[in-house]
């Protein structure tokens, strides 16, 4: 069983930045970030595939968020800049997509970390 552990969430003012970290218990080729705001469905944020060096972003975060990582450390980061109140959500790390990167059909999930952006 693969375990994913997220960290780095917190409270920040609008316009500020946070960096989320996710560490997997084993080497994973594709990892992603999703988020879920209160009363809303979980939505895709960003994903990356180490093999191809490719990254994918939701339109709502493109240009503000950056996914990166260190494959050798089984770690993926989500650098979030110019945060907006609408970014407030629980952010989840995921690994091993069974469908396309944008759907939430990933095999493994972290426990989530809260990000709150105040106006």
C-alpha positions in Angstrom: 0.0 0.0 0.0 1.4 3.4 -1.0 1.1 6.2 1.5 1.1 9.9 0.6 1.7 12.5 3.3 0.9 16.2 2.6 2.2 19.2 4.5 2.4 23.0 4.1 -1.2 24.1 4.3 -2.2 27.1 6.4 -3.8 30.5 6.6 -2.6 33.2 4.2 -3.9 36.6 3.0 -5.0 37.1 -0.5 -2.1 37.7 -2.8 0.2 35.6 -0.6 2.0 32.3 -1.3 2.2 28.8 0.1 4.0 25.7 -0.9 2.5 22.3 -0.4 4.6 19.1 -0.2 3.6 15.5 -0.7 5.9 12.6 -0.1 5.1 9.1 -1.3 6.3 5.9 0.4 7.5 4.6 -2.9 8.5 5.8 -6.3 5.4 7.0 -8.3 5.6 8.0 -12.0 2.6 10.3 -12.0 1.3 12.5 -9.2 -1.3 15.2 -8.9 -3.0 17.7 -6.7 -6.8 18.1 -6.2 -8.8 20.3 -3.9 -12.2 20.3 -2.4 -14.0 23.4 -1.1 -16.9 23.2 1.4 -20.1 22.1 -0.4 -18.2 21.5 -3.7 -17.0 18.5 -5.5 -13.3 17.6 -5.6 -11.5 19.2 -8.5 -8.3 18.8 -10.4 -5.5 21.3 -9.7 -2.3 20.1 -11.3 -0.4 16.9 -12.2 3.0 15.8 -13.4 4.5 12.7 -15.0 8.2 12.2 -14.3 8.8 10.0 -17.3 7.8 12.6 -19.8 8.6 15.7 -17.8 5.1 16.9 -18.4 2.8 19.1 -16.3 -0.9 19.8 -16.4 -2.9 22.5 -14.8 -6.5 23.5 -14.3 -7.4 26.8 -16.1 -8.2 28.4 -12.7 -4.6 28.0 -11.4 -2.5 28.2 -14.6 0.1 30.9 -14.2 -0.3 31.1 -10.5 0.5 27.6 -9.3 3.5 25.4 -10.2 3.8 21.7 -9.7 7.4 20.3 -9.4 9.2 17.6 -7.5 12.1 15.4 -6.9 11.5 12.0 -8.3 14.4 10.5 -6.4 12.8 11.7 -3.1 9.3 10.6 -4.2 8.2 14.1 -3.4 6.0 16.5 -5.3 5.4 20.2 -4.5 2.7 22.7 -5.3 3.9 26.2 -5.2 0.9 28.5 -5.0 1.3 32.2 -5.7 -1.2 35.1 -5.9 -3.6 33.1 -3.8 -7.3 34.2 -3.9 -10.1 33.5 -1.4 -11.5 31.1 -4.0 -8.5 28.9 -3.6 -9.6 28.0 0.0 -10.0 24.3 0.1 -8.6 21.0 1.4 -5.8 20.1 -0.9 -5.1 16.4 -1.6 -2.1 14.7 -3.1 -2.8 11.7 -5.4 -0.7 9.2 -7.3 -1.1 6.6 -10.0 -4.0 7.9 -12.2 -6.1 5.1 -13.7 -7.7 7.4 -16.2 -6.6 10.8 -17.6 -4.7 13.2 -15.3 -7.7 15.5 -14.8 -10.2 13.0 -13.4 -10.1 12.0 -9.8 -9.5 8.3 -10.6 -6.2 8.0 -8.9 -5.2 4.9 -7.1 -3.7 6.5 -4.0 -4.6 9.6 -2.0 -3.2 11.6 0.9 -5.2 12.7 3.9 -5.4 16.3 2.8 -4.1 19.6 4.0 -6.2 22.8 4.6 -5.5 26.0 2.7 -7.4 29.1 3.8 -7.0 32.4 2.0 -8.4 35.4 3.7 -9.6 38.5 1.9 
